[in-house]
Amino acid sequence: MSDIMEVILKGACVGQAIYNVWHFQDINDLGPVGLAADLALGGPPSVMTRLMACLCNDYTISSILTRSNIDTTPGPQIETSLGSTFTGAVADSAGALTVSAVVKWLTAVGGRSGRGRSYFGVIPQSRVVDGTLHNDEITSLNLLVAEILSQLTTGGAFFNGDYAFGIWSDVLSQFNEVTNGILRTAAKTQRRRQLGVGI
């Protein structure tokens, strides 16, 4: 299915590669080149700023990989430098590298195929208290979710309707556009970090 684009935010924290994988539908058939060109502007800047506001200052990101996703076989890919390195804005070091916040993405489709999730981390150690996200972290993450929804969906300002952020199922070869996101306030442990899993 050649109209699905896979976007990988390539980050790192204390020597550990940390990737966040998002999927977009290529509505106007512009391909990875068009999407990469848009992302070269900064990811977009407002989303990247909100993302950095959630993360510890040990976290950095300097490039984004954009590629076609044809069924389960990746297509052509483009790695785009953001022109500068984005660094986590919270003046605190990382807690455990596996501790993340989880956002559950919802679509208009019911059932498991209509849901997805993203892991966001590394969470600053001062923003997790007894396994629960601190209020400051909850506020920052909710602002990030709102910015993603306002910028990256079909009606969003950043892509001008060319691409839509959503959930891609390899099993069903099905894409559903995201309509809402819900933050889980409990900190989650991500047991594996590999391409395709998330941050």
N, C-alpha and C positions, 0 to 999 in steps of 0.2 A: 504494500500500500504506500505509494510514493508521495502522498500528500501529507505525511506525518514527519515533522522535524523533531529531532532529539537535541536538546541543549544541555551541555554539561558545564556547570560552573566549577572550575578547577581551583580548589583552595588547598591550604596547608596550615597545619598547626603543630608546632614543635617537631618538625620533621615528618609528620604523618600526613599523607595525601588524603584530602577530604573532598569528595565530589558531591555535588547536588545535581540530580538529573531531572529535568523538566521536559514535557512534551507539548508541541504546538501543532495545530492543523494549518497547513499552507493553503489558505482559502483562495488566493488569487494566483496560485501556481508560480510563485516567485523563486522557489527553491532555497537551498541553504545559503546561496550567495546573498540574496536579498535579506534574509534573516540575520546573517552574520554582519552585514553592513549596518543594519539597525542596532544590533547589539554592541558594535564597536563604539557607539556613542556613549556607552557607559552602562549598559546592561538591563534596563535604562537607568539613568542616574538616580531617579527618585526611589526605585525599588532597591538599588544597591545601597543607597544611604540608609534606608529602613532596615535592610538586612544587617549592615555593619553595626547598627545601633543595638542589635541583639547579641552580638558576639564579643568574645574576649579579645584583648589586644595582642594575643599570641596568634590570632587567626589572620591570614592574608589570602587574597585572591588577585591574580593578575591576568588571567586569560579565560576565555569561554570557547568551548568546542561545539560547533554546530554541524549536524550531519543529517542526511536523509535516513529515515528508518523504513526500510522496505520489508514488511512483515517482520521477521526476527533477524534479518540480515542488514547490518548497517550499510548505507550507501556512501556517496561522496561526502567528505568532511572538510571543514575549514576551522582552523584554530585562530581566534581573534584576540590579539593583545588589547587590553583595555586602556593602554597608553600610560597607566600608572597603577600602582599596586593599591588595592583597597585593603584597609586594615580594620579589624574589629574596634569599635569605638568605646567599649566599656573598659575603663582603666583598672583591669583586674586580669590575672592570669587564668589559664584554663583549669577547670576542674578535671575530672576523669574524661579522657578523650571520647569515651563511648556514651557520655551523658548528653542527651539532646532533648529539644522540645519537638513535639509532634503536632502538625496541623493536619486535620482530616479534611480532605476536599470533597465537596458534594457536587453532583450534577443533577440534571433533570431526569435521569434514568435511575430507577430503583434497583436494589440488589447490589451485590458485590461489584459487578462490572460498572456500576455507576459511582463508585467511590474510589478514592486513592488517598495517599498520604505523603507528606514530606517531612523529613527530619531536618531540623535546624540546630546547628551546634558548631563549635564547641561553646557550651553555656559557661559564662564566667562563674567561678566557684562561689562568689558571694551572692549569686542570684538563684541558687538552689538551696532551699532550707527544708531539711527533713524530707527530702524526696519530692518537694513541691516547688514549682517556680515562684520566685519572689514577685511581689506586685509590680516592681519596676520592669521585670522581664516580661510579665504578662502584658503590660501596657505596650512595650516595644514590639512584641510579637503580633499583637492585635493590629497595631498600626501597619506592620509589614503585610499582613494578610489583606487589609483594606487597600493598600497600595497595589498589590498584585492584582486584586480584583478590578480596581479602577483603571489600571494601565494595560493589562495583558490579555483581557478577555476581548470578545468580538467588538463590543462597544467601547473598549478602552482607548485612551488617548494616544498611547505610544505607538501602536502598530497601525493605526488608522484603518482597522478592519482587514488588514492583510493576513494576520495570523491570529489564532485563538489558543489560549492556554487551556489544557485539559488533561484528561486521564486516558492513557493508552494501555490497552490490554493485549499483550503478546498472545495469550491463550485464545482470546476471542477475535483477534485482529480488529479491534473496535476502539474508536476514539469517541469520548464524550466530553463536551466543553464544561469546564468548571463554572458553577454558578454561585458557590459560597464556600467559605472555609471556616472551620471551627478549631480553635486551639484547645488542646488538652493541657490542663494545668499541672498534671503530674509529670515530672521529669521521666524520660524513658531511656532505657539502655539499649543502644544499638549494638548488637553482638557481632556484626560483621560490617566491614567497610570495603566495598568493591563496586566497580562500575555498574550502575543500574540500581543500586540500593538507595542512594540518597546521601545526604550529608551525614 
